Amino acid sequence: MMATAVFPSCSGFLQVVPPPVGVTLDPTIKNAAIVLSNGNMTATLTNGGVQDVVGLATVAITAGQKVRIEFVVGAPSDRVAFGIGAANILTSDTAFLGCTSGNDIGNYSSGAGVWQNGSNLAGSGGFVAGNVVDIDVDTTINNIAWSVNGTTQVNVTYSIAGNVYAAYGLRYDSITPAQISLVAPASFVNAPPSGFTKYGL
C-alpha cells in the first residue's frame, strides 16, 4: 500500500497529502469506442463500426524535456500507431493519428510510416503483436524517434506547438481487436537514452 505524505500546515493541523497519481491513458481524451482496462493502461478497440480512433495519455511533456515513452503492442489488427499529440487532438471515428490534424504525429504498425498533418514524413518497418515500442521525444529540438524491441527504427522532426502527450491510434479490421498498453515507468523494458527521463516520472 502506498503511503501518504503528512506536512504541517499554517493552521497548526497536519495536512495529509495523497500520493501523486501515475501516468495512465486518459479516459477523457479518447474516442468513445475505445475501452480502457488494466488500470487505464490498456486500450482496446473491437467496434467494427468505427474506422480509426485515437487517444492520449495523462502526463504532459513540456518545453525543454527529453522523455522516453514505452508501449507494448497487444494486437495490431489492421493497424495501431504510436506517437504524440496535443490536448486538442481529434478523437472522431475518422481520426488517423497524424493524418487529420497538425496536432499529432504517429508511426504505424502496418509499415505505412510516420505521418503528420496528412503527410508521410518517413518510412518505417512497422511492428507486430508483442513488440515493445519506445518513443523518444526531445522537445529541445522537436525531434521524435521510434525504436522497436530496442532497435532504432526512424526519427523525424515534428511541428506541434505547446505541450504534447503520449498518443496512440487504433483501427479494427473486423477480425482482430486492436489493442495497446502503455508501460508504467517502473516497468520499462528498455532504459531511456542518456539525458532522457521515463515518461510519467
N, C-alpha and C positions, 0 to 999 in steps of 0.2 A: 504494500500500500504506500502510495506517495505521500510524504509529509507536507504539511503546510507551513509556511513561514510566519513567525509571530514577531511583530515590531511594536515598539512603544509608540503611542500617538500623542498629539498635543493635549488631548483632553485628559490624559493620565490613565486611560484604559488601554488595554492591549488590543491591538488591531490584528486580526487574523487575515492573512493574505493567501488566497488559494494559489496552488502551483500554476505556472503558465500552461496553457493548452498547446500541445504539439501540433505540428503541421498535419493536415488531412486534405482530402479532396473536398471542395466546397459544396455543401448541399444546396446553396442558394444561387450559385453561378454555374449552371449546367442546364442542359436540355431536360425537360420533364421525363422523357423516356429512359434516361439513364438511371439505373438502380445502384445505389451505393450500399456497400456492406463492409464487413471486417473493420468496424470502427471508422467508417468513411474513408478507408484506404483503398478499396477495390471498387471499380466502376464496371458495370455490365450493361450491354445493350442486347435485347432479344426481340425487340419490336420490329417486325418486318415492314411495318407501315411507315417507318422513319428511315430516311436515306442516310444522312450524315449528321452527326451531332458532336458537340464539343463541351468541355467543361474546364474549370480551373481548380487549382489548389488554393489553400487559405493564406499562405505567407507571401508577402510582397518582397520582391528583390529590388532594392533601391539603388540609386546612383552611387557609383563608387564600389559596389560589391562585386566579388567574384565567387560564384556559387556553383556547386555541382548538385544536380537533381538526379535521382535514380528511380527508374520504373522497371517493372517486370511485365513482360507480355504474357497474358493468361491464355487468350485465344484470339488469333489475329483476324478471323473471319475474312471478309473481303479486304479490309484494311483497318489498321489502327495507326495513329500518328501521335508523336510527342514533340513538344516544343515549349514555347512561352506565349503569353498573351496578356493584354491589358485588361483591367477590370471591366471595361465596357465591351468585351468580346461578344460577338454574335452567337446566340445559342439556339437559333431556329433549326428546324429539321432539314434545312438545305445548307447549313453552315459547314463548310470544309475547313479544317484547321489550316490557315494560311492561304485559303483560296477565295475567301469572300470579303476580306477586310484587311486594311493595313495594320490592324491592331493585334495580329498574331502571326506566328510562323511555325511551321511543322514539317517534320521528316516522316515519311510514310513507310509502313511495313511492306507494302507492295513493290517497293523499289521505284516508285514514281518520283522519288527525290524530295528536295526541300522546296517548300512553297511559301510565298508571302505575297499578299495583295493580288492573288490570281496569277502570279508569275513564278515559273520554275527557276529557282536560283542556282541549283546544283543537282547533280545526280547522286544516288546513293545505292548501297547494296540491299537495303531493306532489312527486315528482321522477322523472326518466326516465334511461335509459342515457346515459352521457356527462356527466351533471351533476356538478358539484363541490359537495359539501355540507359546509358549515362549521358546527361546533357550538361555541358559546362558553359555557363553564361558569364561573360566578362563585360560588365556594364561600363568599364572604363574605356573600352574601345568598341563597344557594341558588336562583340563577336559571340557567336554561339557555335558549339561543336558537339557532335554526337559520336558516342562510342558504343559498340555492341560487343558484349562479353569481353570488355577490356581492351578492344582494338578500335582505334580512332577510325571513323567511317567518313565523315565530311565535316567541314566547318565553313561558315559564311558570316558576312556582316549583315546585321539586321537593322531595321529602322522602325523602332517603336518608341514613342515618346513616353516619359514618365515611368512609374513603377510597373514591373511585369511580374507575372506569376507562372508557376509550372502549369502547362496546359496539355490537354490530351484530346484526341478525336477518335470517334468510334463509328464503324459502319457495319450493319448487319446484312449478310448476304442471303438471308432466308434459309440458311442451312446451319451455320455455326454461330453461336453468340459471340460478340466481340467483347473482350474483357482485358482490363489492365489493372495493375496495382502500383500505387506509389509506395516507395520504400522509406521507412522512417529512418532518421539519422543514425540511430543506434544499431540498425540492421543493414547498413550499406555493405554491399558485396565488394565494391571497388573504392579504394581511398581516393579522395579528391587530388588533383594535381597540386603542386606547390603553390601556395598563395591563395588557394580556393578553400571555401568552407562548405560543409554539408548543408543542403537545403533543409531549413526547419530548425537549425540550431540558433 
